[in-house]
Amino acid sequence: RPDFIPVYILMRETGWRGTDILNLRYDNCIEKVFNKSENKYNNYLCGEITKTGIVQLKIPIREKVAELIEKSIMKAKEKSTERNNPAKYLFNTYSGLRKGEAYSKIGFVGTMQRLIEQKEINNEDGGKFHFRPHSLRHTRAKEYVEQGLGVSVIKQILGHRSLQMTLHYIEITENTLYEK
């Protein structure tokens, strides 16, 4: 389903949990803040991190990601009514039994798994690859480390309550260790 592509991109880009991306609301999920030193607006993704109870986490995002979100917002606003999307979900189900609810994580995972099977994507051992959305979170955390972000910054971006949880996510690769 093409509707899941922005969900995947946002999960991959931010490192947020699937439930947090699926819980985004089109009326408050993006914010533009003027940066005086650069004389330009910076884009931020804003959302609730339900697992740790962070009501409004705001993290910087790249311009291309902001454009993707803006397109998704326009699409959601066009399709939404008070009856089919009262909660103003960015990724909403507009009809059927789940009408008015955010896309389901199970539906997302199932769609990704079907795509993997269609494209015959295997794991390193040649066996059937199993898509795990949480792996995107670990991958992004490791990339943040490789980009030189400090652990406390990564903790904030991922919405962790404890530094220990963040440390669990960020194994430093041998190449990064050698370069540092």
Salt bridges, closest charged atoms under 4 A:
ASP3 OD1 - LYS75 NZ 2.80
GLU13 OE2 - ARG62 NE 2.74
ASP20 OD2 - ARG17 NH1 3.32
GLU31 OE2 - LYS58 NZ 3.10
GLU38 OE1 - LYS40 NZ 3.79
GLU67 OE1 - LYS64 NZ 3.94
GLU101 OE1 - ARG98 NH1 3.01
GLU117 OE2 - LYS128 NZ 3.18
GLU143 OE2 - ARG12 NH2 2.51
GLU143 OE1 - ARG140 NH1 2.99
GLU171 OE1 - LYS142 NZ 4.00
